[in-house]
Structure formats: structure tokens, C-alpha cells
Amino acid sequence: MNLYEEAEKISILGLNVYRFGFFVMLGMLGAAAVIGFLSWARRCRKGTGPLLLLMSILLGGLCSRAVFCLLNQELGAMMPLASWFRFTGGGWSMMGLVGGVMLAGFLTGKLTGQKPGLTLDLAACALPLFIALERAGEGSIPEFDYSRRLTTGLLEGTFLSFSDYDGSYLATWKLAAILMLIIFLVLVWDMTRSRRDGDTCLLFLMLFGGCSILLESLRYDRFLSISFVGLQQIFAGVLLAVGVLVPAFQAGRRSKKLALWALVSVAVMVILAILLEFALDRTTINKLLIYALYLLVVAVPVTLGIILRQRPDRAK
């Protein structure tokens, strides 16, 4: 099999393979192990793990490719339909993948006669481990997943940055991989303690959505972007909003005021995020100050959503 010469490769047992593909394979194996173990630990019905894994691969891959082809504007418009099936040429969307795997989790629950919340929890725990390993593989893709040029010496010279003739940059793929590993550990810990199916999935949507809003803002490779608007960042905001809105609408009478504040915080986050993105690209305000405010703006709805998720008076 002929490999693209420009793609980075590694040798395994004398066989040359794409470095990025190798990490994707590791991510799939890791996700399979997580799904298999948690299916056994939660006493799921026989066949739940294999079915969830198969549907996650099929629907995750399909949605990932479809979202990329729909949103990619490199040619000035949507990609021609004939090019959608040229998989070897690359082109995948992480947010499309997450949506496809969430759909797989829901359908697996329905097909196996179990609560979809349970199978969504399984999928939610496996996803961050896959994403962490996939992000690690992105280090082999030239000019991909990196930040604006660093204007302070805070991170210069650390393992999170790299330099070229023009300056230093944040390797945002490394930061994403680290955060996804942390989220993976948090979700597995949460699932072992949670007594309500679907709650771990909600936590994933809030944590992953919130982190991805900031990570997509940090990256400056213009991947799936129109002007200064990152389309995947918008999808990340939708995921966070869903994670907050579900427990807000399930809130009992004693939590209605908190639920209202949570809904308001999501709306305020959207408005302020737009203003902060504008400030990043069109002003000379200190970037560290902007991202400190950005972190606070995103953290408020996430925190309120987590509190609502834990309230005992939530409707079933």
C-alpha cells in the first residue's frame, strides 16, 4: 500500500503507518475498553458494549465526515458531493463525531430495551479518552491546532509551546489532550457514584462543551471557520447549553430560581463570548485578561448546571 509521502509516519514491527492514524486507532481501542468495562460494571444487558461500539464507530464517523463537508469553506462554499467519499484525503469534524456518538448511545439504549441515559453515560465516558489520544496524534499534522502568536513570556519555552522563525505559539492540541484526560477521569469517577442514568452524560456535555469553547477560541488555524467565527466553537456552545438546559427544565419548585439564573447565564455567555471573540481579533486589549474573563463567563453556566444536576428535587 502506497502512503502519502508528506504525512508523518511511524514504524511498528517493521511496518510503516501514519502517525495520526495510529493514535486514532489507540483512541478507538481505549474507548472500546472503557465501554466494555463499564458495560460489565453497570450490569448492562448482553451485547450492549459491542453494539454501542459498532454504532459509535459508524455514526460517529458518518456524522464527523458529513459535518466537515458541510462546513468546510476552503473552496468558498460547501464541498462538492463527489468529494465527500474521498476519505483518504482527510477532513473530519470533532463536534460531528461527538454528535454521532451521542446518537449512537441513544439508539443503543432503545434497541437493547434499556434506558438511553445509561448507554449515553457509557458513550460519554469513552469519548474523552478517544479525543485525548486523537488530539495527541494531531501533533503530526503540519500547521494544525495551534494558537495565535504568543505576546507574553508566560508559556514560552514550556512543553505546551513551540517556536518558529516568526515567534512562539501554544500547541493547543497538547492542552486539549491533557484536558480530555482530566475530563475522562472525572466522568468515570462520577459514573461510579451517580445513581441517576444520564447524569454523567450531562456532566460530559457541560465540561466538554465549556472546555471546547475556550480551546476552539485559542486555536488559530482557521479550521472550519468563517472570518473570526469558529463553527466548531458554536457547536461546543450548543453542547454546553444542552447540558445546562436539561437539568434546568427538570428543576423542582425549590430550584426554580436557580434554574432561571442558569438559563440567563447561558444567554449572557453567548453574548459575552461574541464580544470577547471580537476583542481578541479586533482590539489590543491584553489577551491574558480577555481569556481570564472568558474562563469566568464559561464557568458560571457550567457551575450552575452542575449544581442543578445534583439537586434532589429534579423531575424524572
Steps between C-alpha positions, in 0.01 A plus 500: 500500500638840397501764774493874450863614525414832666318335792700416814547127555624266769634146471329220692654155469662608177175632354466870421168652603365853528576649841163672520315182400692306762382733776143485370522121519629524858208727582250251359658215695492709817136592444415134436667399827311768694164403349564131562605549861220740593239283326612213722525716813151645453353157421371606159314253284707256299623650174468862615875570482564357151186663356586840651856478370391400149236773478739758643758422232242507219293801608796688646698464179202580279401813692860613536558486125161649412540799733849569362382486139205726575700762691833498320525829308849465350350504150270790584195276542397155618721219368376333178301186575740281301786589737308391811599138442873563456577404857873456445531870424416586861240733643314422824309701759541426871161652582338289231663195656364588844150548359517166320618313810226661710246381241656153516464498877133596479417243231689223681287555807182481296608192304606308812193597703698697757483857614679715239651697787705195600646440155557873454703493821714218359561695179574819691770328708670348195503815288755710696756218495464463124521878453811527719687243290372646173619846605839354585518375143428846363855596587604326179284725280689810379354842582202355684347571841728779617435841656558861409857616541575531872546859610610425857778282636265307729502173303799550272756223533255259671392164359167660404663737250714484189696761305584583140670788324201726568451443872353260755160332492288291732462138387129492573478131408716421804280707728190331358647152554582578865156646571325203338694257718393695808137501384522124436610435859232731639225329299603145596510607865159665462343195337609279788314732741203612293163343578316660211549381144594781263661725760855410396411584141371840613826560684691407184299747292569781746870430555584411142290783360652757735859388441447483125365855485830623643718256304336590169551866584868442574574321174579721204534262206165611356373142493126502418480876545326788329687827563577496875205269580600140579210278397607220733503754783132564433428127520692487829275775634194299396630194688559706813155657472331161469688375805374798703148523358402139573543518880362856495173384344491203741539728802250462782310782666777582748756525220303714255690820583834325456378353171401847379847632583652208311293580190593868524869410540494301175352794310749742658786262418405503131491880485824549694679226304425684176630825647813332635573334164468841339737646760755226432513568127423870473652667808834521677362412844728264692423142387557355848238734644254410225543127558470542877162665439416234241569223752274669755221551246503131404546371855182664633243301297705181540506543879127577518424202278704266720320629812161448335600151393559410865175644636281227657172658384565451126216349302560155355 
